[in-house]
Amino acid sequence: MEGPSGRVCSFEPTDCAFGKQGRNLSLNPEFSRRVNALQAMLVGRSTQEMPEAIPSSWPLDNESGTELDTIHVGRFNTLEGAQRKTR
């Protein structure tokens, strides 16, 4: 559905991204009522293990001295609190 009756389902696996998404949604309460935001990682198989952390493409700074992912060039963020959702 489009327009005022439309809905958005959002999946953010890392605690960092999920928190940032919540702060961004709070800036627009009218829109945020139409968003079903879940802290979840989408996986292909129910037996697939969830890693402890995954790389994020942001933030791109390394001031904390943490290791950056060589592919995404971002910091590793934890999946603490994330649910595992299968198709």
N, C-alpha and C positions, 0 to 999 in steps of 0.2 A: 504494500500500500504506500502511496505517496502522500505528501502534504501533511496536514495536522494530525492525521490518524496513523501516520507511518511509525514504525518501530525500528530500533537498532539493537542488535545483539553484539556485544563487544567482548572479546576474550583477550586478556593480558595476563601472561603467565608469571612475570617477575613481580616481586613486591614493589620494586622501584617504579616500573611502568604503571602498575595498577594504582599506586598512590598518586602518581602524576595525573593519570586519567581522572581520578576522583576530584582532584583539585581543579582541573580544567572544566569538568562537568559542573562543578559548583559555581563557576562563573556565569553559567547560563541555566538557571533553574527551570525555565520554560522548556528548553530542549532536553535537559537531563531527565525529566519525568518520562521521556519516551525511550530512554536508553536502559537496556538490561545489561549491566556491566558485571562480568564474572572474572574472578581471578582463577583462570584455568589454562591448562596446556592441552591443546588438541593433539591427540596421538592416533595413529592408524590401527593399532592393535591393543586390546585390553590387557595383554601381557607385557606390553612395552614398558620398560622401566623409565621413570622420570629422573633426569639428572638432578644433582643438587643445585646447579647453577647453569645459566646459559648466557652467551654473550649478547650484549645489546649494542645497537649501532650508535647509541648515545648514552651518557655523555662521552664526548670524544677527548676529554682532557685526561691526563694521567697524574694529576697533582697528588693523589693519594699514594702513588707509587705502586698501585696494584697492577697485576699483569693484564695486558690488553690482548684480545683475541686477534690472531694474525689475519683472519679473513674479514671479520666485521669491523675491526679496528675500534672496538668498544670494550668497556669493562664487563666482567662477568657479574651478573646479578642473580641473587638467590631466588628460588622458587618457593620459599617458605610461605605456607598458607594457600598454595595453589592446588586446585583439584585437577584430576586427570579426567579428560572427557574423550571418549572414543566415538567414532562415527557410527 
